[in-house]
Structures are given as structure tokens and as C-alpha cells.
Amino acid sequence: MESTRKKLITLLAEQQEQYVSGQKLSEELNISRAAIWKHMKGLEKDGYKIDAISRVGYRIVAFPDQMSLNTIQWGLNTSWLGQRMYYEPQLDSTQSLAHKLALEGAEHGTVVIADEQLKGRGRLHRKWDSQKGKGIWMSIILRPPLEPQRAPQLTLASAVAIIDMLASQVNVKGQIKWPNDIFIQNKKVAGILTEMQAEQDLIQYVIIGIGLNVNQTAEEIPEDLQEIATSLQIETEQTWVREGLIQNLLKEIESVYEEYVQNGFGSIKKRWELAAYKMGDWIKVKAMRKEWDAKLIGIQNDGALIVEDTDKARKVLYSAEIDWNKGGVDL
């Protein structure tokens, strides 16, 4: 259900050039005039500039340039994903808070967002640099009716959703590097971290963590990552409004998730393979104490990588050390 604050912003934004009387707002929202005034003060704390004239009404003069729960949720066009949302200016990790909320019973589709992470992390406990105001640092709580072995498919589906958002909103072509990274022009722009709590045959909850570099300049990328990491601003030479990207990303994730639940993994698997980094190219694989050249062929339904060696023999990889550039760096 839409929050009172969100409805209030919508009513004011729809008539931004005109004043809306307190009486009209009171009737539309079914709350008192005093409650309207308190909400206006709350909006001002969030960075909205409100012009109020006695016996005339209220008008939004300017929208905030800082992220807040209201600026993210206003304009969010999803049915269930993100309708329950937590926003914090600073967190150790959105994943940690999401786990806490999930254990306390947070509903399917709850989203946790931070403007800055102090201890952001990626796969294999690697540090994720999460600068204030520069990216999208987000965790999504899902309670899918799935067996635990199918959880990796949610990582692959989330990657497809990110690729779709980048194409439609940023007009850039991203690629998915197995198992959980998003690349633009051979550099990492985003990562996905999937964690879950499960019983033997049923997932209790899954947390999809997403880190997306948005407005970092080349100089703001940590020095040891400048050769292998990028941001949307670097790639497009444009500054992006993160709230709009978040709203569209959540819309894409909801759409892909519903497609997955209703129709299975088949169509999403095809979309993943179309966007796969180095698909059909030769890579170097280290696994099972062996090292060999292999061609990337695709993925299995369980998310495992399928490669083909020089003798045309196919192998399935669940974990491996991969040199994607035969001498490059595996992020």
C-alpha cells in the first residue's frame, strides 16, 4: 500500500506549478490539517523546498538533490518489490542489515539501500568500495518457493535484469561475466552477491546484493582497480540520478523474477547467454589441479559454466580459477 508521504509527494508533484490547499490534501489523504503540516516538515528535512502560503496552500519549489527513502520511493512503479524499503545514509553493509531483517520476518520484496557502505563486500568476502553518493548499494530480500539448489538461478536472473536496465536507461551494452559480474568495455561496473538461509528442501530467504558504480570519476576509482573497474559516468561522460536508476532496476528485477517463477529458467538462460562476456572465446581454466585452454560455450540450468577444450570435449565447471584474457586479471 502506498505510504501517506508518497501519496502527498505525488499530489504536490502533479500540480507543481500550482498551490494545493491544505483542505484538499487533508481530504485526499484522509488525515488532519495538522498531520499535513507535520508531513511538510518531514519533506523539508529530506531536502524538498516547500512554499506554503496561509489560506492558499502548499507547493513544491524544488526537489532534493540528496537521496532519501522518499526520493527513491516516489515514482517507483513496482507491484511488490521495494514497496517495503529501508534506506540509511551509511551502513556497514546492506547485506548485514538485510539478513537481520529477514531473520526478523521481513516480507518478500523488502529492499535495503545505503548511500554509503563502510564494509561493503563482494563474492569470496572481497571488499567492495562503496563511496558515499557514488553508486547503488542495495540488497533485496526474496522468499522464493524454490529448492536451495536453484538459488544460483536468481543470481543469473538478476544479472539479466541489470543488463536490461543498462540498455534501456543508460543506453550502454553490458556483458555478464560468470558467475556474478557486469562488465562494460572489459571493465567491471557491477557485482552481485547472493546469500541464503535454507532448510534441506526449502529456501527460507535469499538476499540478492547489488553494487553498481554510477557517478565515480576515473580519479575516484581506487588506484589498484583503475585498470579493471569503471562506472556509468566514466563510460557515458554523464552524471546520473541514482534514484531513477534504482527505480528502473527494481522494475526490471521484478519483471525478470516473475517471468522466472511463472515460466522457469529457460528463457532467462538464453538471455544470459546472449549477454555473456567472452561467449565463444578462448579462456584459460585452472581446476582440479589442471590447467587448460577452453572455449566458453554456455551455462547449465543450475548456473554451472560449460566449456569445450581443444579436443571438443565439454566440461562443466562449478568453480574454477579463470584467466579471461590469458594473462589478464580475474576480478
N, C-alpha and C positions, 0 to 999 in steps of 0.2 A: 504494500500500500504506500502511496506517495506520501512523504512526510509533509507536515504543515509548512515547514520552512521552504521546502522545494516548491510547493504549490504557490506560496507567496512570491517567490522569485519569478515563477512563471507568469503570474498575473501582472506583476510590475513590468517584466520584460516585454510582454505582449503589447503593452501600451507605453513604451519607453519615452515617447515624446509628449505624453500627457500625464497629468496627475490623476491618481486613483484615490478616491475618498476612503477615509478610514471606515466609514459605514459600509461601503461596498465590499471592502476587504473582509470586514467582520462578518458580513452576510455570506460571502462566498466560502469562507473558511470555517464558519460556524464557531468562531471564538470571539472573545470580548475585544473592545477597542483597546483596553489596557494590555491585553496579550499581543495585539498587533504592534503596539509601541515597543514592547519588550523584544519582539522578533526583529524589529527595525534596528534596535541597538545591537542585537546579535549579528545582524548583517554588516553593520558598520565595523564591528570587531573583526569580521572576516575580510574587510577591505573594500566592501561596497560603499560608494558615496551616495547617500540618500538625501534628497532635498525634500523637506517637509514644510508645508505651509498650513497654518491653522485654518480650519474650515474649508480648505481646498483639497488637501490630500498629500500623497507621497509619490515620489518619482525617483527612479534610479538614474543618477547622473553619470556614474562611471562604475564599471565592473572591476573587481580586484585583479591585480597583477600577481598575486600570490596564491599558491594552491591551498585549498581547504576542502573539507568534506562537501560543503555546499557547491563550490565551483566545479567539483568533479561530478556530483550527482545531478546538478541542474543540466538538463539536456541529455542525460543518459537514457538511451532508448532500448532497454532490455526488458525482458519479461520477468526474469528471476535473478540473473547474475548481477551482483553488485547492488541489488535493492537493499541488502543489509551490508553496510560498509563501515570500516573503521579507518580513520586517517590520523596519522601522527606526524608532526613536523620532523621528529627524529626518533628512530628506534635502533636498537642493536641489530635486529633482523626482523623483517616481516614474517619470515618462516617461523621464527620462535613464537611470536605472538599468535600466528595462525594456529600453531599446534596447541597452544594454551586454550584458545577459544574453541577449537574443535573438541578437545577433551572435556570442555565445559558444556558441550552440546550445541555449538554454533550451527546454524542451519545450512543446508546445501546452497551453494552460491554466495556465501559470505566472502567478502573481499577485504584484504588488509593492504593499505598503501602507506608508504612513508616518503617524505620529501628527502630524507637522508637516512642512510644506514651506517652505523658505526662498525658493525661486524657482519656486513653482507658476505654471503658465501655462495659458491657455486658447487658443481659436482666435485666429488672427492675432497670435500672440505677446502677447496681452493678459495682464497679471498676474492670477493667481488668489489671493486672500487665503486662506491655509491655516493657520489658527491651531491651536496645539497643543491637542489634546484636544477640539476642537470640531466636527470633521467627518470625513467619509470621503474620504481622498485615496488613490486606488487606480489602478493600471494593470494591464491584462490582456494577456498575450501570446497571440495566436492564430496558427495556421498553417493557414488555410482552403484547401481545394482550389479556389480561385477565380481568375478573371482579375482584373487590377488594376482594371478599370473597375467591378467590382461591389463594391469596398471600401466606398463610401458606404452601401450597404445595411446594413453592420454597425453603422454609427452609428445608423441609423434603428431597427434591431432592438434595440440597447442601450437606446435611449430608451424603447421599448415595455416592456422589462424593468424599467426604473426606475419607470415608471408603475404597472406591476403590483405591484411591491413596496410602493410608497407606499399603494396601495389596500388591499392585504391586511394589511400590518403596521402602518401608521400611521393608516389609515382617513382618508386625505385624497385628494382628487381632484386629480391633477396634470395639466398640459397640456404638450404638446411644441411649443416654438417653433422653427420651421425655422431653421437646419438641425440645431442640436445643444444646445438649452437646454431645461430643465424648469422650468415655472412653477407656482406656487401663488398663486391670488388676484392675478394680474397682476404677480407679482414672481418673480425668478429664484431658484431654490433649488439648482439643479444644472446642471452643464455637462459635455459630452462632447467629448473631443479624440481624433480618430482619426488615427494616423500609420502609414505602412507603408514597407517595403522590398520592392521588386518588380523582376522582370525584365519583358521586354516582354509576355509572355503568362502569367506565373505570379507570384502573391504569395509572397514568401519568409516574411514575417511581417507581422502587423498588431498594433498596440498601441492598445487602447481605454483612454483615460484618463478617469476619472470623478472629479469633485469634487462632493460633496454636503454642503451646510451642514446640520448636525444640531443642535448644542446652543448655538449663539450666542444671546445675548440681543440685544434691539434695540440696546442701547448698544454691544455688541461688533461689530456690523456697521460697517465703515468709514464715516465720516461722509458721504463722497461717494457711497456706494452705498445709503444707508438708504432712499431713495425707490424703489429699483428691485430690491433684493435682500432675501431673507428666509431663515429657517431653519425646520427642523421644530419646534424648541422655540417659536419665535415663533408659528407657525401653530397649534400644539396646546396651548400652555401646559403642556408636559410635557417632562421630561428623558428622553432616550432612551439605551439601552445600545447603543453603536455596534457591538459585536461581533455582536449578534443581527441588526441591520440588514444588516451585511456578509454574514453567512451566508445570509440570505434573498435578498439581492440577487444573490449568486453563483449561488444555486439558480435564480432566475428567468432570469438571463443564460444559464446552461447550457441551460435548457429552451427558451428562445427560439432560441438558436443551433442546437440540434438540430432544432427544427421548421423552421428556415430551410434547413439543409443537406439535410434529408430531403424537404421539400415545396416548396421555393422561397420566393420573396418575397411571393407573392400574399396569403396570409392575414395576414402581418405588416404589409403595406402597408395593409390595411383597418383593422387595429387602430391603426396610427399615425394614420390619417386620423380615426378616431373620437376620438382624444385630442388632435388638432391644435389649437393655440392660434389663435384668430381664424378658424377654418374657416367659410367662408361670409360672413365680414365684409369690409368695405372697408378697404383699406390704401393707402398711397401708395408707389409704386415709383419708384426712380431707377436707370436702367440705359441703357447705350448713348447717353449724353448726352441722355436724355429723362426726363421726369417725368410720371407719370400715376396716376390713381386706378384701382385694380383690386380685384377680389373674389378671395379665396383659394378655389380650387376643389379642390386636392389635390396629390398628388405623382406623378411618374413612377416607374417601376421603378428608374431609375438615381438616384433621390433628388432630381431637379430639381423645383422648385416650379411648379405650374400655376396661372396667374391668368387672370382674364377681365376685359377692360376694359368701359367703359360701352357700347360698341357690340357686346358679346357676343363679341368676338374673343378667342381664347385665345392666351396666350403661355407659353413655357416658360423659366424662369429658372434658370440655373446659379449665378449670382452677381448680387447686386443690393444696393443700399442701400435698406432698407425702413423706412418710418415706420409702425410698427404701430398707432399711436394718432393718426395725422395731427397730429403736433406733439409726440408722446412721444419717448422716447429709445430707440434701438436698442442693446441691450446688446452 
